[in-house]
């Protein structure tokens, strides 16, 4: 049986979320990507609160006229998210790739966040 792309992504996401849970000590870094934008947030699942968020729609990046759904923007989002996390005292996170393959924009965001000091 051949699965559609969205069905396969949803199955991967459910399988990942069974195992990946963010706590106060190690919150969850969640990634969502659309065709035109990329979003990332750090979530404490025990309190059900978003601690830090960054996206290609943020005012800091919105001024740039380039396409917002590419690898360069994903790197900038990763660095921005890591900077905001460090300001809030978060150093260690659990990475939730959201069912997306660890490749391209998702990998670029994760690598940039690691480069800025977040530990996965």
C-alpha positions as a Markdown table, in Angstrom:
| # | Residue | x | y | z |
|---|---|---|---|---|
| 1 | Unk | 0.0 | 0.0 | 0.0 |
| 2 | Unk | 1.5 | 3.3 | -1.1 |
| 3 | Unk | 0.9 | 6.2 | 1.4 |
| 4 | Unk | 0.3 | 9.7 | 0.2 |
| 5 | Unk | 3.0 | 12.2 | 1.3 |
| 6 | Unk | 0.7 | 13.9 | 3.9 |
| 7 | Unk | -0.4 | 10.6 | 5.3 |
| 8 | Unk | 3.2 | 9.4 | 5.7 |
| 9 | Unk | 4.1 | 12.8 | 7.4 |
| 10 | Unk | 1.2 | 12.5 | 9.8 |
| 11 | Unk | 2.2 | 8.9 | 10.7 |
| 12 | Unk | 5.8 | 10.0 | 11.3 |
| 13 | Unk | 4.6 | 12.9 | 13.4 |
| 14 | Unk | 2.4 | 10.8 | 15.6 |
| 15 | Unk | 5.2 | 8.2 | 16.1 |
| 16 | Unk | 7.7 | 11.0 | 17.1 |
| 17 | Unk | 5.3 | 12.7 | 19.5 |
| 18 | Unk | 4.8 | 9.4 | 21.4 |
| 19 | Unk | 8.5 | 9.6 | 22.3 |
| 20 | Unk | 9.4 | 13.3 | 22.3 |
| 21 | Unk | 8.0 | 15.3 | 25.3 |
| 22 | Unk | 9.2 | 18.7 | 26.5 |
| 23 | Unk | 9.6 | 19.3 | 30.2 |
| 24 | Unk | 10.6 | 22.4 | 32.2 |
| 25 | Unk | 14.2 | 21.1 | 32.3 |
| 26 | Unk | 14.3 | 20.2 | 28.6 |
| 27 | Unk | 11.6 | 21.8 | 26.5 |
| 28 | Unk | 10.6 | 20.7 | 23.0 |
| 29 | Unk | 11.8 | 22.5 | 19.9 |
| 30 | Unk | 9.0 | 22.1 | 17.4 |
| 31 | Unk | 9.4 | 22.9 | 13.7 |
| 32 | Unk | 6.7 | 23.5 | 11.2 |
| 33 | Unk | 7.4 | 24.4 | 7.5 |
| 34 | Unk | 5.0 | 25.5 | 4.9 |
| 35 | Unk | 5.7 | 26.1 | 1.2 |
| 36 | Unk | 6.5 | 29.7 | 1.8 |
| 37 | Unk | 7.5 | 30.0 | 5.4 |
| 38 | Unk | 9.2 | 28.2 | 8.3 |
| 39 | Unk | 8.2 | 28.4 | 12.0 |
| 40 | Unk | 9.9 | 27.1 | 15.1 |
| 41 | Unk | 8.9 | 27.3 | 18.8 |
| 42 | Unk | 10.2 | 26.0 | 22.1 |
| 43 | Unk | 7.4 | 24.4 | 24.1 |
| 44 | Unk | 7.1 | 23.2 | 27.7 |
| 45 | Unk | 4.6 | 20.4 | 27.4 |
| 46 | Unk | 4.0 | 20.0 | 31.1 |
| 47 | Unk | 2.7 | 23.5 | 31.4 |
| 48 | Unk | 1.4 | 23.6 | 27.8 |
| 49 | Unk | 3.1 | 26.9 | 27.2 |
| 50 | Unk | 5.2 | 28.2 | 24.3 |
| 51 | Unk | 8.3 | 29.7 | 25.8 |
| 52 | Unk | 10.1 | 31.1 | 22.7 |
| 53 | Unk | 9.0 | 31.3 | 19.1 |
| 54 | Unk | 10.6 | 32.5 | 15.8 |
| 55 | Unk | 9.3 | 32.4 | 12.2 |
| 56 | Unk | 10.0 | 33.9 | 8.8 |
| 57 | Unk | 7.2 | 36.3 | 9.5 |
| 58 | Unk | 9.0 | 38.0 | 12.4 |
| 59 | Unk | 9.6 | 41.7 | 12.0 |
| 60 | Unk | 13.3 | 41.2 | 12.2 |
| 61 | Unk | 13.3 | 39.1 | 9.1 |
| 62 | Unk | 10.2 | 40.4 | 7.3 |
| 63 | Unk | 12.1 | 43.5 | 6.1 |
| 64 | Unk | 14.2 | 41.3 | 3.8 |
| 65 | Unk | 12.8 | 41.0 | 0.4 |
| 66 | Unk | 14.1 | 37.4 | -0.3 |
| 67 | Unk | 11.9 | 34.3 | -0.4 |
| 68 | Unk | 11.1 | 33.1 | 3.1 |
| 69 | Unk | 10.9 | 29.4 | 2.5 |
| 70 | Unk | 14.5 | 28.6 | 1.7 |
| 71 | Unk | 17.5 | 27.2 | 3.6 |
| 72 | Unk | 19.1 | 30.6 | 4.2 |
| 73 | Unk | 16.0 | 31.8 | 6.0 |
| 74 | Unk | 15.8 | 28.5 | 8.0 |
| 75 | Unk | 19.3 | 29.2 | 9.2 |
| 76 | Unk | 18.4 | 32.7 | 10.3 |
| 77 | Unk | 15.3 | 31.3 | 12.1 |
| 78 | Unk | 17.5 | 28.8 | 13.9 |
| 79 | Unk | 20.0 | 31.4 | 15.0 |
| 80 | Unk | 17.2 | 33.8 | 16.1 |
| 81 | Unk | 15.4 | 31.1 | 18.1 |
| 82 | Unk | 18.6 | 30.0 | 19.8 |
| 83 | Unk | 19.4 | 33.6 | 20.7 |
| 84 | Unk | 15.9 | 34.1 | 22.2 |
| 85 | Unk | 16.2 | 30.8 | 24.1 |
| 86 | Unk | 19.6 | 31.7 | 25.6 |
| 87 | Unk | 18.0 | 35.0 | 26.7 |
| 88 | Unk | 15.3 | 33.0 | 28.5 |
| 89 | Unk | 17.9 | 30.7 | 30.1 |
| 90 | Unk | 17.2 | 27.6 | 27.9 |
| 91 | Unk | 20.3 | 25.7 | 26.9 |
| 92 | Unk | 19.0 | 22.1 | 26.4 |
| 93 | Unk | 16.1 | 21.1 | 24.2 |
| 94 | Unk | 14.5 | 18.0 | 22.7 |
| 95 | Unk | 14.2 | 18.3 | 18.9 |
| 96 | Unk | 10.8 | 17.6 | 17.3 |
| 97 | Unk | 11.1 | 17.6 | 13.6 |
| 98 | Unk | 7.3 | 17.4 | 13.2 |
| 99 | Unk | 7.2 | 14.5 | 10.9 |
| 100 | Unk | 9.4 | 16.1 | 8.3 |
| 101 | Unk | 12.5 | 14.4 | 7.1 |
| 102 | Unk | 15.7 | 15.6 | 8.7 |
| 103 | Unk | 16.9 | 17.2 | 5.5 |
| 104 | Unk | 17.0 | 20.6 | 3.8 |
| 105 | Unk | 15.3 | 23.4 | 5.8 |
| 106 | Unk | 14.7 | 21.4 | 8.9 |
| 107 | Unk | 18.3 | 20.3 | 9.1 |
| 108 | Unk | 19.5 | 23.9 | 8.4 |
| 109 | Unk | 17.4 | 25.2 | 11.2 |
| 110 | Unk | 18.6 | 22.6 | 13.7 |
| 111 | Unk | 22.3 | 23.1 | 12.7 |
| 112 | Unk | 22.1 | 26.8 | 13.1 |
| 113 | Unk | 20.4 | 26.5 | 16.5 |
| 114 | Unk | 23.2 | 24.1 | 17.6 |
| 115 | Unk | 25.8 | 26.4 | 16.3 |
| 116 | Unk | 24.4 | 29.2 | 18.4 |
| 117 | Unk | 24.6 | 27.1 | 21.6 |
| 118 | Unk | 21.4 | 25.0 | 22.0 |
| 119 | Unk | 22.1 | 21.4 | 22.9 |
| 120 | Unk | 19.9 | 18.7 | 21.5 |
